[in-house]
Structures are given as structure tokens and as C-alpha cells.
Amino acid sequence: MKALLVKKFSGLLTGVLLAGCGVQMGDDSARTPVTGSAGGASSQNANAKLERCDQSLGTLAVVEDQTAPWYYRLTREYKLTSTVPLIRLLVQQSNCFVVVERGRAFGQMQGERALQQTGELREGSNFGQGQIVAADYSLNPMITFSQRDTKGMGGALAVIPYAGALGALAGGVRTSEASTTLTLVDNRSGVQLASAEGAASNTDFNLFGGGFGSGAAAGLGGYTNTPEGKVLAGAFADAYNRLVGAVRSYKAQEVKGGLGTGGQLGVQGGMTPASQALTPASATAATSATTSAPKPAAKLAPKPAAKPAPTTTKPAS
């Protein structure tokens, strides 16, 4: 009887867990969040949930900070490569921006121009000046959170009678989660235009870890091969969709007097317009007292006393 119950519970739990597998992009499931290809404004086999634009908003370069701690973890711990190719595929498939090269291939572009200047290229190669397209914007990716084994299910079966053997199966199920951000910056002014956060999760377990035919009802090896790459791809796809939504409703921020002219928060003694508008309290009080107090009447200078007329005496005759 016990063996029969364990077998039934095992089959039921396995079906439920298999049905729940898959990468999550936002709130909906997406097994392959970044797929397909792109050529110009067209794309093939792109994720149906990826946001698209009828018209491009400008040119864009993806700039990755490879000195950041998240990049070290990405390449050393997860054994993954740069996020730039992934994000560039997303951007081109969406047609919201035109991607321009500013990565390693840009060095090759400069090398071809150097060969042109030395005269080594064939005539008509046309690598003259004034042909490189400027990048209107920069898109900066960042992984803000990535965690393995965030949820275990083994403890949930501990209260089910005769389910002790199923704990081996459920204990091998783990959820991997990731959170990312994308920041859009105007290259001419340096002003941040938009920023978005994305998240994804994935439930995975190894069905070939052994167990079903070895005497134990479910002796799986557990979480052995986590698809971190798929989770991060889903998180970046979610962040990009949110970024596109933000730029669609974009409204430029305005500062009185213009951006970068000092702002509206002045400081005493400062040189910005807002600072110059400030008046020290002592000077204000002195000015107020001077203008409100009546002026004293001017005193008349005293008139000098009249000098007596000189007298003359005649000599006696």
C-alpha cells in the first residue's frame, strides 16, 4: 500500500513540476526569451512578447562596464560571455533603435582605415573620412541580482504522509532568479533619458540524476545544471520591454534657466543665478532699517559773531 501511494505521488509531482518548468519573462512564461535573427528593420522567429516600434528613435551603442563586480561574476562564476550581443539582438529585432558598432569590431573598422591611409587597399575601396555613423544614445546593461537555489520544495512534502521518498525529488527542485537594469543615456549631453528594471526566474531539475530504477522512489541528484544564461536573457528582455514602454511616453525634463546652468538650489555666496538671487539676512535687515527709519533734520551751522569795528585815536596837539 505504501509503495503504491509513493508511486502515485511521484508520478503526480513529476507531472506538476515538469509543467511548471520554463523561463519566466516578467509575469508570463517564456522558455526562450531571446530567439531568432534580425536583418535591418526585419526580424525572424523573434519572441512574440518583444516590444516593437514602427519607426526607429535614433542610433544606439551598447556599452558594457566590464570592470564592474557583476561582470566578474558573470564571466567567472556563471562562465557566460558578454551581454552585448544578446542586447544588440533584442534592440535590432525591436526596430526601436539602430545599433552602431562601438565594441571590438570598431577596432577592425579603424584598422581598415589605417590600411587605406597607407595605400595598401585597392583603388575604390572607399574607406574615406566622414562615413561612420554617430551614436545618439548609449545603452548600459547591469545585472543587479542573480541567485541560485532561491526556492526549495523538499520541506513542503515533509507534512504529507508516506511522502518521505518524494522529498528526494522535490528537494532537487530549485529556482534561479535574476534582476537586471538597462539605462539609456543621451551621448551629446550626458543626460539619462530612461531606465528600466527587469526580472526573470527559472525552475530546473535534473531528471537523469538517477533514482527511478535504483530502488529509491526518487533519488535525484538535485540542482546540477542551472540555465543561468536563459534566466539572465529573460531578465534583460523584460527590462528592454519596460524601457521601450518608458521611451514611448517620454517627456523631457526641464529646469528653469536651462540644464547645467546651476539649478534652482542656490547657496549663499555662490555664483549661480539661484545663488546670486539669495540675499544675506544681515544685509536685508540693514537695508530694511535704512529705508524705514526717518532721516534726522539737518543742523544749521551757527553764524560767527560780528567783529567790533576798529577805533582810531588822534595824537594830542
Secondary structure, 3 states (H helix, E strand, C coil): CHHHHHHHHHHHHHHHHHHCCEEEECCEECCCCCCCEEECCEEECCCCCCCCCCCCCCEEEECCCCCCHHHHHHHHCCCCCCCHHHHHHHHHHHCCCEECCCCHHHHHHHHHHHHHHHCCCCCCCCCCCCCCCCCCEEEEEEEEEEECCCCECCHHHCCCCCCCCHHHHHCCCEEEEEEEEEEEEECCCCCEEEEEEEEEEEEECCCCCCCCCCCCCCCCCCCCCCCHHHHHHHHHHHHHHHHHHHHHCCCCCCCCCCCCCCCCCCCCCCCCHHHHCCCCHHHHHHHHHHHHCCCCCCCCCCCCCCCCCCCCCCCCC
